[in-house]
Amino acid sequence: MSIAGTVSAPQAASRPEGTKYNYAIGYLRGVIVALVVAHHAVLAYHPAAVPIPASLLGQSRAWQAWPVVDSHRAAWAGVFATVNDIFFMALMFFLSGLFVWSSLNRKGAGAYMRDRLWRLGLPFLPAAVILAPLAYYPTYLQIAGHGSFGGFLRQWAALGSWSAGPVWFLWVLLVFDWVAVTLFRLSPQWGDWLGRSIGNMSSTPALFFVLLIAVTAVAYMPAALVFGPISWASWGPFTFQESRLLLYLVYFFAGIGVGAWGLERSLLASGGRLARRWPLWVIAAVLAFLAREMAMRAVLSHPLPHTLLTAIQSGPVMAALGLFPASCAASSFALLAIFVRFAGSRIGFLESLARNSYGIFLIHFAFVSWLGYALLGAALPALVKFLLVTAGALALSWGATILLRRIPGAARIL
């Protein structure tokens, strides 16, 4: 199930015979997209938000992460953003992998990749070229004495590379899909093998959990040491977080394996151990997050390492890096457990959210930026502003998606 590829329940007649809409996974995907909206809304009130520079062309490009910076800040905003940042993109890649193998077997490599290009590649272009500048124009408006849209466009064009906003996920997912298709052409049974390998251990969630942490630690820690845990690479609008690319790939292929084995006999079985023991996974998620935060505080209380060797030799640094995959996995398992346990049947508003989540994901960023900008001068607490921006951006992008889906061409994508 990619964010662009979930079949909604009312479309059941168009699904191949024998398939069943998975409410838990569909609704979880919708809620994760709502969290993405809230995450981008809260950044304006983050205590570490970097002030807008005097020019978009300055050496620092931190404004791409914080397009709107409010004078009202709050410590809770930093905690909320950190919790989200640790797990929700990895979980999105996991969800995106769940139905890859069944789709590849049903459609074949060529048709599957054409569908991915249509559903992922085509929306990326207008989102990166049109919606991203629209979302970042409020950034330019916060620079004293700068208000001309023409001046903004000149600086935007001179950037050379720029953030496409959250739709970076689409092109990275498209590359991952291409990797899966290439493997399918080379070995048409590789997904079945992966499914059996994961299936044999996913009936014991704790074992799969430990293995996932081990593999993602190997994928994440060396990259974080070399590139830094927060650095991004970019070529034009094609951006990605260097330290997490392989971690996301692991989650994507973990999703393929779980899906290939079968949702009802794997980690996500509705009556399985993961679902039945959801309180334990919630506790594990909280403990793992707190442990990682304690490690991060220890890192910040010591002089930061200046070389790769001193970083490797630093106990707090290695602990913080190692606890990131653990916290990521624990939070992902906790949410999966909750939704598999409690969201196994139709729930009205979640049905609509899931059905429209792809469109919400594509267009929400501009609404978040403009609403945050509109509230800059309001004498309101950060929490009230955050709630207003989140609710407003979610409602506007939700409503806009419903309208767009009435257009035949857009409906095929959304």
C-alpha positions, -999 to +999 in steps of 0.1 A: +000+000+000+017+032-011+003+065+000-009+068-035-021+033-040-047+024-013-081+012-026-108+028-005-137+007+008-164+021-016-143+010-045-144-027-035-162-037-067-131-028-087-107-049-066-095-083-078-116-112-065-102-125-032-087-092-020-101-075+011-098-039+021-077-036+053-094-009+074-066-008+100-039-001+075-060+023+054-070+043+085-035+043+099-022+058+067-048+085+069-039+093+105-002+094+096-010+120+069-029+140+095+002+138+117+023+151+088+000+181+086+003+187+123+041+182+122+045+209+096+022+232+115+041+229+148+075+238+133+066+275+134+065+273+172+095+250+177+119+264+203+149+256+180+133+273+149+160+293+131+150+329+124+143+339+088+175+352+071+179+385+054+179+367+020+169+333+008+202+331-010+223+332+022+246+304+032+221+290+056+191+273+041+174+265+074+143+284+063+135+254+041+129+234+073+112+264+090+093+283+063+074+303+090+089+313+123+065+327+150+077+347+180+056+325+202+076+293+210+069+264+233+089+235+246+060+211+239+063+219+202+098+206+202+088+174+219+058+169+195+080+175+165+107+151+177+083+123+184+069+126+149+103+130+132+116+098+148+091+074+133+064+087+110+083+087+077+098+053+083+063+040+090+050+056+058+076+037+038+066+005+056+030+010+048+039+018+012+056-016+009+028-038+021+010-043-012+039-040-035+044-077-040+007-085-047+006-056-072+038-068-089+024-103-093-010-091-105+002-064-129+037-074-139+068-053-138+061-030-167+025-022-158+033-018-121+061+007-129+039+027-153+013+029-126+039+042-101+051+068-126+015+080-130+006+080-094+039+092-079+060+108-106+033+129-122+021+146-090+056+153-079+062+177-108+034+203-101+040+199-063+077+207-067+074+233-093+042+251-083+031+242-048+065+244-032+072+280-043+037+289-032+044+274+002+077+292+006+065+327-006+054+335+031+090+329+040+101+356+017+073+379+030+088+377+065+120+393+053+118+430+062+113+452+031+107+423+008+072+417-006+074+416-043+065+383-058+088+390-087+117+395-062+108+362-046+108+344-079+142+358-088+157+345-056+139+312-059+153+307-094+188+316-082+188+289-055+199+262-078+184+235-056+154+239-034+131+220-011+100+205-027+085+203+007+071+169+020+067+155-016+103+145-015+087+113-002+072+106-037+104+106-057+122+085-031+093+060-030+094+059-068+131+050-067+124+023-041+096+009-063+121+008-092+145-012-070+117-037-063+108-039-099+144-045-109+147-073-084+115-087-097+129-088-133+161-105-121+144-129-097+106-132-099+104-151-066+125-128-044+094-114-027+081-149-018+114-157-002+114-124+017+078-130+028+087-165+041+118-152+059+099-124+076+067-145+081+086-172+101+096-146+126+068-120+125+045-144+143+068-135+173+067-097+171+095-092+197+118-112+175+109-092+144+112-060+164+148-069+175+158-078+140+144-046+126+163-026+151+195-044+143+192-040+106+181-004+107+210+004+131+234-010+106+217+011+079+215+043+099+244+047+123+273+047+098+254+072+075+246+094+105+282+094+116+295+103+081+268+128+070+254+139+103+219+129+116+201+159+101+218+168+069+200+168+035+213+163+000+196+180-029+197+182-067+172+207-079+139+197-062+152+162-055+160+162-018+165+134+008+179+131+043+212+114+038+214+096+072+180+080+068+178+069+032+189+033+039+168+031+070+137+040+049+147+014+024+148-012+051+113-003+063+100-004+027+113-039+021+101-050+056+067-039+044+070-058+012+080-089+032+051-086+057+026-081+028+040-109+007+035-133+036-001-121+041-015-095+065-038-120+083-011-145+091+018-121+099+027-093+122-005-075+113-029-104+120-061-089+136-059-115+164-021-117+166+003-111+194+011-076+183-026-065+184-033-083+217-003-068+235-007-032+223-003-017+258+031-032+261+041-017+227+029+017+238+050+014+270+080+003+249+075+033+226+075+057+255+105+042+272+125+040+240+117+077+232+127+088+268+159+068+266+168+084+233+160+119+247+182+112+277+210+102+254+206+133+233+208+155+265+240+137+274+254+145+239+245+182+242+260+184+277+294+174+264+316+191+238+305+180+204+329+157+185+349+173+158+359+143+139+344+109+129+369+091+151+360+112+182+323+107+174+327+069+173+346+070+206+319+091+223+296+069+244+267+095+244+269+100+207+268+063+199+240+057+224+219+085+209+225+071+174+217+036+184+185+045+203+171+063+172+163+030+153+150+015+186+126+044+192+116+044+155+107+007+156+089+009+190+067+038+180+059+022+146+050-011+163+029+007+189+008+025+163+005-007+141-007-026+172-033+000+181-048+002+147-048-035+140-065-040+174-091-012+173-096-001+137-107-034+120-141-021+108-155+009+090-153+042+109-170+071+090-146+100+093-115+078+092-129+063+059-131+098+044-097+107+058-081+076+043-098+081+010-085+116+006-052+113+024-030+113-007-044+146-019-041+160+016-005+150+017+002+166-017-013+200-011-014+207+027+021+223+029+010+256+012-021+259+035+001+253+065+026+280+055-001+306+046-022+300+077+010+302+099+020+334+083-015+349+087-014+342+125+021+357+130+008+389+145-020+374+165-016+377+203-024+340+209-005+313+227+015+289+206-008+260+213-039+279+201-021+290+169-009+254+163-044+240+167-058+267+144-032+261+117-035+223+119-073+222+118-074+249+091-048+232+068-063+198+073-098+210+066-088+231+035-066+204+020-093+177+028-120+198+011-098+207-018-090+170-024-127+160-024-133+186-051-102+176-071-113+139-070-144+149-089-122+157-119-117+125-139-080+129-145-073+140-110-095+112-096-073+086-112-043+099-094-059+108-060 
